[in-house]
Amino acid sequence: GRGTLRLSKRARFEGRMVRGERSGLGTLFVDEASSDEEDGAAEGCESSLRVRWRDDEPCGRGVFSEPGGGTVHGTWSGGLLQGSVTERHADGTVCRAAAAPG
């Protein structure tokens, strides 16, 4: 089913799960605020990875969004970013397109 899985104080997963494992479309959220910030995500300090999950690992085309608004578009396999990657600044300009180490 769908739900929220709290992974740590600063990380949670929202999406589909099967037997307690991430499976299907979902988003991993991570609070990127420094440890001296107050508890909970500071405004604009949360990164996210929206991708399909298989066997509790990211698998397939997805988007990683940085707190400042930049994004990384690519394909994950076996939990790792693989193949062609496109980075975009918050203003939408392409920063680079490259092959991710696999």
N, C-alpha and C positions, 0 to 999 in steps of 0.2 A: 504494500500500500504506500500511500504518500504520508510524509510527516517530516518532523525536524529531529535530527540526531545531533546532540551536543557532543562534540569531540574533545573539547577542552574548554578552559575558561574563555579563550579567544577565538575558538573555531567552532562552526556548526555547519551541518549539511541540511539542505531543504530539498526534498524531492522524493523519488521512488526508492523503496527499499524492499528487499526480500530477505527474510530471516535475519534481520539486523544488519545486513550488508547493503551498501549503496549499489543500486541496480536500476538502470534506465536513466531517463533525463533528470538532472538535478543540478543544484548549485552549491558549491563549497564557499563559505564566507569566512574570512580571516580578519580579525581586528589587528591592524598594523600599527596602532598607537604604541608609543614607548611604554615600558613597564611602569614608569613613574606617573603615567596618566591615571585619572580616576578609573574605577572599574567600568566596563562597558566600552563600546566603540566610541571614540571621540568623533565629532562631526567630520565626515569626509575621510576617515582613516581606515576604511574597510575595503579589502580587495575581494574579488570573487572569481570563481571559475565555473562557467556554465557549460556543461558537456554531458554526454551519455557516460554512464558508469557500467562496468562489467567486472564481476568478482571484486568489488570494492575498490576499483582503480579507474581513473579517467580513461576513456577509450572512444575515439572518434573525433569528429570536427567539433571544436569548441572555441570559446572566447574567454580569455583571462582579462579582467578589468582591474586596473590599478587605482588606488585611492584618488589620484590627481585627475583621473579621467582617461588616461591612456589605455590602449587595449593591445592584446596580442592575439591574433587569429591564427589557428593552426590545427593540427591533428595530433591527438594523444594516442599512444599505443603502449600497452603494458605499464601504464602509469607515467610514461615519459612523453614529452613533446617531441614529435618526429617530423621529418620532411620539411616542406616549405612553410615559412612563418612570415606573417606580415605584422609589423608593429605600427601603431598609429598614435600620434600625439593627441592630447585632449582636444585640440582645435581641428582634428580630422586629417591633418597632413600625414603622409606616409613617412615614417622615420626610416624604415629599412625593410627589405624583403630578403630573406636568406634561408638557407637550409639549416635546420636545427640539427645539432649533433644527435646521432641515434645510436 
